[in-house]
């Protein structure tokens, strides 16, 4: 169970301008990939799983939960945070075979305690490891039902997911999928009390499941190259068959023919133009078919951001999240290594020689990571340290990697 503290990795992530879940303050990481998924297809999957979820939870708890119609929607981190209680149970079960992508389940602690009480016939006032274990088993049963439903479609076989990792954390510390993602809410009721099981699918997972279930078939964003060519040249066949229409739509055709600037004025007629296009290799028109039917894309050189710039607005916002977090600061005078025999032989008056020279700056550490150097001073009979040097970012990164 969490004690409210955050780990060193979480602190490092926030200080580097990336939120705990891999997002910046806007909820996105740069210009991430675009995923194509079909909400109606995913809604049908959730509808099919509704009776199975009800059956599974009632079999697990020997109770009479009622599962209402699930709701599938596209959402973002900020939107779902407004739905959740301050502390939630999170079960990470990313798909890692057949379909690969982020997959997360959430439920309120009250729901977890209720499930544990019904399963174990024991009262529990707080979420501990036993409660998390029972909840993880229940969610694993639901994931198995989801995999079986996807397998039944016949498109993807051998689906598997990583071993679930169950945590009890503040909702701000939950690792949500990057960018926009799909949220499925399963509302359940028992004896007049309402509960919700939330399922979060990353864009990669939602796209994989959509394709496995036969969705995205009419999505223009996923047309094949042949379909793209047809979409870009809807009237190409008609224009090529009617040379007068084609010539009328290209007043500068003479210039594009290369070496024949007055071709349009020569009144050639070109009755078989549609057939002669491929048979005129020496007329300076190797790419004429492309230029006549498609818009040439505007290709620009990719501009990479300057990685040496200062802190941006997203980083400042993330640093603000931890301004009131207490961290352990220590001053290290020096270190040495001793054998067990030497350590056991120590007594009063033993002098331990350190690896620092007299007068050499001492190391200042935060959470056991060096950040600065300083000199020891005495302030009103108390020892203190005056900062004399702040380690460069490169030095701090090297220390983290050691």
C-alpha positions as CSV (number, residue, x, y, z in Angstrom):
1,X,0.0,0.0,0.0
2,X,1.3,3.5,-0.8
3,X,2.4,5.7,2.0
4,X,1.9,8.9,0.0
5,X,5.6,9.2,-1.0
6,X,6.8,9.1,-4.6
7,X,9.8,7.2,-5.8
8,X,13.1,8.6,-7.1
9,X,12.1,7.5,-10.7
10,X,8.9,9.5,-10.4
11,X,10.8,12.6,-9.2
12,X,13.4,12.2,-12.0
13,X,10.6,12.0,-14.5
14,X,8.8,15.1,-13.2
15,X,12.1,17.1,-13.1
16,X,12.9,16.1,-16.6
17,X,9.7,17.7,-17.9
18,X,7.8,14.5,-18.3
19,X,4.9,13.5,-16.1
20,X,4.8,10.2,-14.3
21,X,2.7,8.6,-17.0
22,X,5.0,9.7,-19.8
23,X,3.0,12.8,-20.7
24,X,3.8,16.4,-20.6
25,X,1.5,18.9,-18.9
26,X,-0.7,19.0,-22.0
27,X,-1.3,15.3,-21.9
28,X,0.7,14.4,-24.9
29,X,4.3,13.6,-25.7
30,X,5.4,15.7,-28.7
31,X,3.9,14.7,-32.0
32,X,3.2,11.1,-31.2
33,X,1.8,8.5,-33.6
34,X,-1.8,8.7,-34.8
35,X,-3.9,5.6,-34.2
36,X,-7.1,4.6,-36.0
37,X,-9.7,2.8,-34.0
38,X,-13.5,2.5,-34.3
39,X,-15.6,3.4,-31.2
40,X,-18.7,1.4,-32.5
41,X,-16.6,-1.7,-32.9
42,X,-15.2,-1.3,-29.4
43,X,-18.7,-0.6,-28.0
44,X,-19.9,-3.9,-29.5
45,X,-17.1,-5.7,-27.8
46,X,-18.0,-4.1,-24.4
47,X,-21.7,-4.9,-24.9
48,X,-20.7,-8.6,-25.6
49,X,-18.6,-8.6,-22.4
50,X,-21.3,-7.1,-20.2
51,X,-23.0,-10.4,-19.4
52,X,-19.7,-12.1,-19.0
53,X,-18.5,-9.5,-16.5
54,X,-21.6,-9.9,-14.5
55,X,-21.3,-13.6,-14.5
56,X,-17.6,-13.5,-13.5
57,X,-18.0,-11.1,-10.6
58,X,-21.0,-13.0,-9.2
59,X,-19.2,-16.3,-9.5
60,X,-16.1,-14.8,-7.8
61,X,-18.0,-13.1,-5.0
62,X,-21.1,-15.4,-4.7
63,X,-23.2,-12.3,-5.0
64,X,-25.8,-10.7,-7.3
65,X,-24.1,-7.8,-9.0
66,X,-26.0,-6.2,-11.8
67,X,-23.9,-4.9,-14.7
68,X,-25.5,-2.1,-16.7
69,X,-24.8,-1.1,-20.3
70,X,-21.1,-0.1,-20.6
71,X,-20.1,3.2,-22.1
72,X,-17.1,3.4,-24.6
73,X,-15.6,6.9,-25.3
74,X,-12.5,8.6,-26.4
75,X,-10.9,10.5,-23.6
76,X,-7.8,12.1,-22.2
77,X,-5.9,12.0,-18.9
78,X,-7.4,15.3,-17.7
79,X,-10.9,14.1,-18.5
80,X,-10.7,10.8,-16.7
81,X,-9.1,12.4,-13.7
82,X,-12.3,14.4,-13.2
83,X,-14.2,11.1,-13.0
84,X,-12.0,9.3,-10.5
85,X,-11.7,9.5,-6.7
86,X,-8.5,10.9,-5.2
87,X,-7.1,7.4,-4.6
88,X,-7.7,4.5,-7.0
89,X,-6.7,0.9,-7.5
90,X,-4.8,0.5,-10.8
91,X,-4.1,-2.8,-12.6
92,X,-1.6,-2.5,-15.5
93,X,-2.0,-5.5,-17.9
94,X,-0.5,-4.4,-21.2
95,X,-1.0,-6.6,-24.2
96,X,2.3,-8.1,-25.3
97,X,1.5,-10.8,-27.8
98,X,-0.8,-10.7,-30.8
99,X,-1.7,-7.1,-30.0
100,X,0.8,-4.9,-28.3
101,X,-0.2,-1.8,-26.3
102,X,-1.1,-0.3,-23.0
103,X,-4.0,-1.7,-21.1
104,X,-5.1,-0.4,-17.7
105,X,-8.0,-1.1,-15.3
106,X,-9.2,1.2,-12.5
107,X,-11.6,0.9,-9.6
108,X,-12.3,2.8,-6.4
109,X,-10.8,1.5,-3.1
110,X,-14.4,1.0,-1.8
111,X,-15.2,-1.3,-4.7
112,X,-11.9,-3.3,-4.1
113,X,-12.7,-3.6,-0.3
114,X,-16.3,-4.8,-1.2
115,X,-14.9,-7.5,-3.5
116,X,-12.4,-8.7,-0.9
117,X,-15.1,-8.8,1.8
118,X,-17.4,-10.9,-0.4
119,X,-14.6,-13.3,-1.5
120,X,-12.9,-13.8,1.9
121,X,-15.9,-13.2,4.2
122,X,-13.6,-11.0,6.2
123,X,-13.9,-7.3,7.0
124,X,-11.2,-5.0,5.7
125,X,-10.9,-1.3,6.5
126,X,-7.9,-0.5,4.3
127,X,-6.4,-1.7,1.1
128,X,-3.5,-4.0,1.7
129,X,-1.7,-6.7,-0.3
130,X,-4.4,-9.3,0.2
131,X,-7.0,-6.9,-1.1
132,X,-4.9,-6.1,-4.2
133,X,-4.3,-9.8,-4.8
134,X,-8.0,-10.6,-4.8
135,X,-8.8,-7.6,-7.1
136,X,-6.0,-8.6,-9.5
137,X,-7.5,-12.1,-9.8
138,X,-10.9,-10.7,-10.5
139,X,-9.6,-8.4,-13.3
140,X,-7.5,-11.2,-14.8
141,X,-10.7,-13.2,-15.2
142,X,-12.3,-10.3,-17.1
143,X,-9.2,-9.9,-19.3
144,X,-9.4,-13.6,-20.2
145,X,-13.0,-13.2,-21.2
146,X,-12.0,-10.2,-23.4
147,X,-9.2,-12.3,-25.1
148,X,-11.6,-15.1,-25.8
149,X,-14.1,-12.7,-27.4
150,X,-11.4,-11.2,-29.6
151,X,-10.1,-14.7,-30.5
152,X,-13.6,-15.7,-31.6
153,X,-13.4,-13.1,-34.4
154,X,-10.7,-15.3,-35.9
155,X,-8.4,-12.4,-37.1
156,X,-5.8,-12.5,-34.3
157,X,-4.8,-15.6,-32.4
158,X,-2.5,-16.2,-29.4
159,X,-3.3,-13.0,-27.6
160,X,-1.5,-12.6,-24.3
161,X,-0.8,-9.8,-21.7
162,X,1.9,-9.0,-19.2
163,X,1.6,-10.1,-15.6
164,X,-0.8,-7.6,-14.0
165,X,0.8,-5.0,-11.7
166,X,-1.7,-3.8,-9.1
167,X,-1.1,-0.6,-7.2
168,X,-3.1,1.6,-4.7
169,X,-2.1,5.2,-5.5
170,X,-3.2,8.7,-5.8
171,X,-4.9,9.2,-9.2
172,X,-2.3,11.7,-10.2
173,X,0.4,9.0,-10.0
174,X,-1.4,6.5,-12.3
175,X,0.4,5.7,-15.5
176,X,-2.3,6.4,-18.1
177,X,-1.8,5.7,-21.8
178,X,-0.2,8.4,-23.8
179,X,-2.2,11.0,-25.6
180,X,-5.9,10.3,-26.2
181,X,-7.1,6.9,-25.4
182,X,-10.3,4.8,-25.2
183,X,-12.2,4.5,-21.9
184,X,-14.8,1.8,-21.2
185,X,-16.9,2.3,-18.1
186,X,-18.7,-0.8,-16.7
187,X,-21.3,0.3,-14.2
188,X,-22.2,-2.3,-11.5
189,X,-24.7,-2.2,-8.7
190,X,-25.2,-4.4,-5.6
191,X,-27.9,-3.9,-3.0
192,X,-28.4,-0.3,-4.2
193,X,-24.7,0.6,-4.1
194,X,-23.1,1.7,-7.4
195,X,-19.6,0.8,-8.5
196,X,-17.6,1.2,-11.7
197,X,-14.9,-0.8,-13.4
198,X,-12.9,1.5,-15.8
199,X,-10.9,0.0,-18.7
200,X,-8.3,2.2,-20.4
201,X,-7.0,1.2,-23.8
202,X,-4.0,3.0,-25.3
203,X,-4.4,4.1,-29.0
204,X,-2.2,1.2,-30.0
205,X,-4.3,-1.4,-28.1
206,X,-7.6,0.1,-29.4
207,X,-6.4,0.0,-33.0
208,X,-5.2,-3.6,-32.7
209,X,-8.5,-4.7,-31.2
210,X,-10.5,-2.8,-33.8
211,X,-8.6,-4.4,-36.6
212,X,-8.9,-7.8,-35.0
213,X,-12.7,-7.4,-34.8
214,X,-13.0,-6.3,-38.4
215,X,-13.3,-2.6,-37.8
216,X,-11.6,0.3,-39.7
217,X,-12.6,-1.2,-43.1
218,X,-14.1,2.1,-44.3
219,X,-11.8,4.4,-42.5
220,X,-10.2,6.7,-45.2
221,X,-7.2,7.0,-43.0
222,X,-6.3,3.4,-43.5
223,X,-6.9,3.0,-47.3
224,X,-4.5,0.9,-49.2
225,X,-2.1,2.6,-51.7
226,X,-4.3,1.5,-54.6
227,X,-7.4,3.0,-52.9
228,X,-5.4,6.2,-52.2
229,X,-4.6,6.5,-55.9
230,X,-8.2,6.0,-56.9
231,X,-9.3,8.6,-54.3
232,X,-6.8,11.1,-55.7
233,X,-7.8,10.6,-59.3
234,X,-11.6,10.0,-59.3
235,X,-12.1,11.2,-62.8
236,X,-8.8,10.1,-64.3
237,X,-10.4,7.4,-66.5
238,X,-13.0,9.7,-67.9
239,X,-10.6,12.5,-68.6
240,X,-8.1,10.3,-70.3
241,X,-10.8,8.8,-72.5
242,X,-12.0,12.3,-73.5
243,X,-8.9,14.2,-74.7
244,X,-10.8,17.4,-75.2
245,X,-11.9,17.5,-71.5
246,X,-8.4,16.7,-70.4
247,X,-6.9,19.4,-72.6
248,X,-9.5,21.9,-71.4
249,X,-8.6,21.3,-67.8
250,X,-4.9,21.9,-68.4
251,X,-4.3,25.3,-70.1
252,X,-0.6,25.0,-69.4
253,X,-0.3,21.5,-70.8
254,X,2.0,22.7,-73.5
255,X,4.6,23.8,-70.9
256,X,4.4,20.5,-69.0
257,X,5.0,18.4,-72.1
258,X,8.7,19.5,-72.1
259,X,10.0,20.7,-75.4
260,X,6.5,21.2,-77.0
261,X,5.5,24.7,-75.7
262,X,2.8,25.2,-78.3
263,X,1.3,21.7,-78.4
264,X,-2.1,23.0,-77.4
265,X,-2.0,25.5,-80.2
266,X,-0.9,22.9,-82.8
267,X,-4.5,21.5,-82.8
268,X,-3.2,18.0,-82.9
269,X,-6.5,16.6,-81.5
270,X,-4.8,13.6,-80.0
271,X,-7.9,11.3,-80.4
272,X,-6.0,8.3,-78.9
273,X,-4.3,10.3,-76.1
274,X,-5.4,7.9,-73.4
275,X,-3.6,5.0,-75.2
276,X,-0.6,7.0,-76.4
277,X,0.4,8.3,-73.0
278,X,2.3,5.1,-72.2
279,X,3.7,4.8,-75.8
280,X,5.5,8.2,-76.1
281,X,8.7,7.5,-74.2
282,X,10.7,10.2,-76.1
283,X,8.3,13.1,-75.8
284,X,9.7,14.4,-72.5
285,X,6.7,13.2,-70.4
286,X,7.9,10.5,-68.1
287,X,5.8,11.7,-65.2
288,X,2.9,13.1,-67.1
289,X,0.4,10.5,-65.8
290,X,1.2,11.5,-62.2
291,X,1.1,15.3,-62.8
292,X,-2.3,15.1,-64.7
293,X,-4.3,13.2,-62.1
294,X,-2.8,13.9,-58.7
295,X,-1.9,16.9,-56.6
296,X,1.8,16.9,-55.9
297,X,2.3,17.0,-52.2
298,X,4.2,19.8,-50.6
299,X,7.3,18.1,-49.2
300,X,9.2,20.0,-46.6
301,X,12.3,19.2,-44.6
302,X,11.7,17.9,-41.1
303,X,12.7,20.4,-38.5
304,X,14.0,18.9,-35.2
305,X,13.6,20.8,-32.0
306,X,16.7,22.2,-30.2
307,X,17.3,19.8,-27.3
308,X,19.6,22.4,-25.6
309,X,16.9,24.9,-25.0
310,X,15.9,25.9,-21.4
311,X,12.9,24.7,-19.4
312,X,9.7,25.0,-21.4
313,X,6.2,25.7,-20.0
314,X,5.4,22.0,-19.8
315,X,8.4,21.4,-17.6
316,X,7.6,24.3,-15.3
317,X,4.1,23.0,-14.9
318,X,5.4,19.5,-13.9
319,X,8.0,20.9,-11.5
320,X,5.1,22.8,-9.8
321,X,3.5,19.4,-9.0
322,X,6.3,18.5,-6.5
323,X,7.1,21.9,-4.9
324,X,5.7,20.7,-1.6
325,X,7.3,17.2,-1.6
326,X,9.9,16.7,1.1
327,X,13.2,15.1,0.0
328,X,16.2,13.8,2.0
329,X,19.3,16.0,1.7
330,X,22.6,14.7,3.0
331,X,26.2,15.9,3.1
332,X,28.8,13.3,2.5
333,X,32.3,13.9,3.9
334,X,33.8,10.9,2.1
335,X,33.7,7.2,1.6
336,X,36.0,4.2,2.1
337,X,35.8,0.4,1.9
338,X,36.7,-1.9,4.7
339,X,36.7,-5.7,5.1
340,X,34.3,-7.4,7.5
341,X,37.3,-8.2,9.7
342,X,38.3,-4.5,9.9
343,X,34.8,-3.4,10.6
344,X,34.4,-6.0,13.4
345,X,37.7,-4.8,14.8
346,X,36.7,-1.2,15.2
347,X,36.5,0.3,18.6
348,X,36.5,3.7,20.4
349,X,39.3,5.8,19.0
350,X,39.6,4.0,15.7
351,X,40.4,6.4,12.9
352,X,38.8,5.8,9.5
353,X,40.6,7.3,6.6
354,X,38.3,8.6,3.9
355,X,38.8,9.1,0.1
356,X,38.7,12.9,0.4
357,X,41.6,15.2,1.0
358,X,41.6,17.7,3.8
359,X,39.9,20.9,2.7
360,X,38.3,19.2,-0.4
361,X,34.7,20.1,-1.0
362,X,32.1,17.7,0.4
363,X,29.3,16.2,-1.7
364,X,25.7,17.4,-1.3
365,X,23.1,14.6,-2.2
366,X,19.4,14.7,-2.6
367,X,17.8,11.2,-2.3
368,X,21.3,9.8,-2.4
369,X,22.0,11.4,-5.8
370,X,24.8,14.1,-6.0
371,X,23.6,17.5,-7.0
372,X,26.3,19.9,-5.7
373,X,29.5,20.4,-3.7
374,X,30.2,22.6,-0.7
375,X,32.4,23.4,2.2
376,X,31.6,22.7,5.9
377,X,30.9,25.7,8.1
378,X,29.9,26.2,11.7
379,X,26.7,28.2,12.5
380,X,25.9,28.8,16.2
381,X,27.7,25.6,17.2
382,X,25.9,23.7,14.5
383,X,27.5,22.2,11.4
384,X,26.3,23.5,8.1
385,X,27.5,23.5,4.5
386,X,28.0,26.3,2.1
387,X,27.2,25.5,-1.6
388,X,30.3,26.2,-3.7
389,X,29.4,24.4,-6.9
390,X,26.3,23.0,-8.6
391,X,26.9,19.9,-10.7
392,X,26.2,20.3,-14.4
393,X,23.2,18.4,-15.9
394,X,25.7,16.0,-17.7
395,X,27.4,15.2,-14.4
396,X,24.1,14.5,-12.7
397,X,23.0,12.2,-15.6
398,X,26.3,10.3,-15.3
399,X,25.7,9.9,-11.6
400,X,22.2,8.5,-12.2
401,X,23.5,6.0,-14.7
402,X,26.2,4.7,-12.3
